[in-house]
Amino acid sequence: MGNDTEARLRYDMDALIDWLNVNWRNTTCPICRESEWKIQKQLFVSAESSLSIQGNGHGIYIIPVSCLGCAFMMFLNKRIVMEKMLSEEED
């Protein structure tokens, strides 16, 4: 990906919430059946299995999404989500 695309992949919480509202089909927690979630700031997970906000080397940026009922957590791959959002904007 070029620098132009990287700049467009910046984290935009409002756009992410709008995208999830359209694309997330089953919002019920698989543990407690709650349907309210909190989207948190991105984290970086390195290939060496350490978790940090900053990192060098190989790894992925994730968007943690937590259930407000039981704290069940799932992770979205930030790059894939943002690429899908950008491709939908271009259509």
N, C-alpha and C positions, 0 to 999 in steps of 0.2 A: 504494500500500500504506500502511496506517495504521501508527502507532507500535507497536501491539500485534503486528502481523505482523512488523514489523522486529525487534522484540525476540526473537521466536521463531526468526528466521533466523540467530541467532548461531551461530558456527562451533562444532560439536560433533564432534571428530575421531572418537570412538568410534562415534557414531551414523552418521557418514559411512562409516566402514569397514564397519559392519554393512550399510548400504544397498548399498554397492558389492558386497559379497560375495553379496548376493541378486540384484542387477540386472545386474552386469557379466558378460556371457555368454562373451566370448572374451578371456581375460586374457593371451594370448600376445602378446609384443611383435612388431610387424610387421617389425622390423629384425633382431633376433638370436634370436627365438623364446623368450627368457627369459619366465618367468611370475611373477617377483617384482618388485613395484613399491614405491616410496616416495611417500606422499602428503605434500606439503609445505604449509606455511602459505600462506594466501591472499595474492595480490598484487592490486594495482589497476592496470589498464591504461587510460590515458586515451585519448580520441578523437584526441589529437594524436600518438599513437604513442610517448609516453614511458612508461617503466615506473617505478612507484614504489610504496612501501608505503602512502603516504598520498596523497590527491589530492582536488582540488576540481573540479567541473565534470562533464562527461559522460565516461563510461567504464564498464567492467565489472570486477567482482571475479571473479578466476579462482582455481581450485584446481589448482596444478601437480601432475602425477603423473609420476614419472620411473621408467624402467626401470632396475633395478639391474644389468643385464647390459651395456648399451651406452650408457646415459644418454639414450636417446630420451625425449622429453618430450611429453606431451599436456596440454591444459588443459580443465578442466570449468568451465562457467559456474556460479558459486556460487549465484546467485539461483535459477536453474532447478532445480539439484539440491536445494536446500533446500525449494523450493516443492513438488517431487515428494515429498520425504520427509514434509513436513507433510500433504499430501493423502492419503498412504498411512496416516498415523497416524489421520486422521479417519475412514477407511473401516472 
